[in-house]
Amino acid sequence: SVTGVVWGGYIQRHPEYKAKAQAALNEMYLAGRIKPTVGRSFALRECPQALRAVANREILGKAVLVNE
């Protein structure tokens, strides 16, 4: 299961946690323990369209910007 969290207040009180959490996620990803779902990829020049698609909730999974 996946449980969300509201980061705002927690990160203000514990600013070091953000780097620790990112390092743990990177480690799990590199070990193949998590596999984020890519809903759609956009060329970097399509960033405005990608942001609109995310804002409009048109993407299931992650929106990825690719530097071409």
Secondary structure, DSSP 8 states (H G I E B T S, - for coil): ------HHHHHHH-TTHHHHHHHHHHHHHHTTS----EEEEEEGGGHHHHHHHHHTT--SSEEEEE--
